[in-house]
Amino acid sequence: MPYVPVAELKSYEGKELGSSDWLTIDQERINLFAEATGDFQFIHVDPVKAAQTPFGSTIAHGFLSLSLIPKLMESLLVLPEGLKMVVNYGLDSVRFIQPVKVDSRVRLKVALTEVTEKKPGQWLLKATATLEIEGQEKPAFIAEPLSLAFV
C-alpha cells in the first residue's frame, strides 16, 4: 500500500491507482468458497451439469469475485501515513456484468473517487473497483468499495 501524508490524501481523488496482478480463479477456489458459504449451486460446483448451461462451464460465485476486492486492492489503495488500521466500511454499489468462468484470470482496476474526513483521524476512502477478466471486453463487476482508515 502506498502511504502518503494526510494533507496529500485528497489530491488522489479522481485518480486511477492502477491494476492488481492477475489471479486465476480455479475450481479449487470455487469449491472452497462453496464450502465456506454453503452455496453449492450446481453452476459453481458441478462441471458436468454446468457444461450444459449457456456458460459452458462452472462459474465463480459473484460474491467470491467480490470478496477478492480487499486482497487485490491492498497494493493499490493510497492510505494516510501513520495508519493504525483500515477496515472495510461497505459498498455503495455493485453491478455484476458477466460471470467469471472457471480457470479465468482476473485483475482489479482501481480508481480513488472520494476522500472524506469523517472524524479527526478517520478517513473514508471510496473507490471504483472494476474486476477485469483476461481476454474479455466486459468486466465481471464494477463496485464502489468503502474503506475507513484510522490514523
C-alpha positions in Angstrom: 0.0 0.0 0.0 1.3 3.4 -0.8 1.3 5.7 2.2 1.0 9.5 1.8 0.9 12.4 4.2 -2.7 13.1 5.3 -2.5 16.6 3.8 -2.0 15.0 0.4 -4.7 12.3 0.6 -7.4 14.4 -1.1 -5.1 15.1 -4.1 -5.6 11.5 -5.1 -9.3 11.9 -5.5 -10.4 11.1 -9.1 -7.2 9.3 -9.9 -6.6 5.9 -11.3 -4.5 3.9 -8.9 -3.6 1.1 -11.2 -4.4 -2.6 -11.6 -3.5 -5.6 -9.5 -1.6 -8.7 -10.7 -3.6 -11.4 -12.5 -5.2 -14.1 -10.4 -6.5 -17.4 -11.7 -9.9 -18.5 -10.5 -9.7 -22.3 -10.4 -12.2 -24.9 -9.4 -10.5 -25.5 -6.1 -11.0 -21.8 -5.1 -14.7 -22.0 -6.2 -15.2 -25.2 -4.2 -13.6 -23.8 -1.1 -15.9 -20.7 -1.3 -18.9 -23.0 -1.7 -17.7 -24.9 1.5 -17.3 -21.6 3.4 -20.7 -20.2 2.4 -22.8 -23.3 1.9 -23.7 -22.2 -1.6 -23.4 -25.4 -3.6 -25.5 -24.3 -6.6 -24.5 -26.6 -9.5 -23.3 -23.8 -11.8 -20.5 -23.4 -9.3 -19.5 -26.9 -8.3 -20.8 -29.4 -10.9 -18.7 -29.2 -14.1 -20.8 -31.8 -15.9 -24.2 -30.0 -15.3 -22.6 -26.6 -15.7 -21.3 -27.5 -19.1 -24.9 -27.8 -20.3 -25.8 -24.3 -19.3 -25.2 -21.2 -21.5 -22.0 -20.6 -19.5 -20.5 -23.8 -20.8 -18.5 -24.4 -17.6 -18.7 -23.8 -13.9 -18.5 -20.1 -12.8 -17.3 -18.4 -9.7 -19.9 -17.2 -7.2 -20.5 -13.5 -7.7 -19.7 -13.0 -4.0 -16.4 -14.9 -4.4 -15.4 -12.4 -7.1 -16.5 -9.5 -4.8 -14.7 -10.9 -1.8 -11.4 -10.6 -3.7 -11.5 -6.8 -3.5 -9.6 -6.3 -0.3 -6.7 -8.6 -1.3 -6.5 -7.3 -4.9 -6.8 -3.7 -3.8 -4.2 -3.8 -0.9 -1.2 -2.9 -3.0 -3.1 -0.1 -4.8 -5.1 1.9 -2.3 -3.5 5.1 -1.2 -3.5 5.3 2.6 -2.6 8.1 5.1 0.8 7.9 6.8 0.6 7.0 10.4 -2.1 4.4 9.6 -3.2 2.4 12.7 -5.7 0.2 10.8 -8.1 0.2 7.8 -11.4 -1.6 7.8 -14.0 -2.5 5.2 -16.8 0.0 5.6 -19.2 -1.4 3.0 -20.1 -0.9 -0.7 -22.0 2.0 -2.2 -22.9 -0.1 -5.3 -22.2 -3.3 -7.1 -23.1 -4.4 -10.6 -22.3 -7.9 -11.8 -21.8 -7.6 -15.5 -20.7 -11.1 -16.5 -19.7 -14.3 -14.8 -16.1 -15.4 -14.2 -15.7 -18.8 -15.8 -13.5 -21.4 -14.1 -9.8 -21.0 -14.9 -10.2 -17.4 -16.0 -7.7 -14.9 -14.9 -8.9 -11.7 -13.3 -7.4 -8.5 -12.0 -8.8 -5.4 -10.2 -8.5 -1.9 -11.7 -8.9 0.7 -9.0 -9.6 4.5 -9.0 -10.0 6.6 -5.9 -13.2 8.5 -6.3 -13.8 10.2 -3.0 -11.8 11.1 0.2 -13.8 12.3 3.3 -12.6 13.0 6.8 -15.5 11.6 8.9 -13.9 12.5 12.2 -10.5 13.7 13.2 -8.1 10.8 12.4 -10.8 8.8 10.4 -10.7 8.9 6.6 -13.4 7.4 4.4 -12.0 6.3 1.1 -14.4 5.5 -1.7 -13.0 3.7 -4.8 -14.3 2.4 -8.1 -13.2 -1.2 -8.5 -13.5 -3.0 -11.8 -12.8 -6.7 -11.9 -11.4 -7.3 -15.4 -11.4 -10.8 -17.0 -8.4 -11.5 -19.2 -9.5 -11.6 -22.9 -13.0 -10.2 -22.2 -14.2 -6.8 -23.2 -16.8 -6.6 -20.4 -15.7 -6.8 -16.7 -17.0 -9.2 -14.1 -18.2 -6.4 -12.0 -18.0 -2.7 -11.2 -18.2 -1.9 -7.5 -17.7 1.1 -5.1 -16.0 -0.3 -2.0 -15.6 1.9 1.0 -12.6 1.7 3.3 -12.2 3.5 6.7 -8.7 4.4 7.6 -7.7 5.3 11.2 -4.6 7.4 11.9 
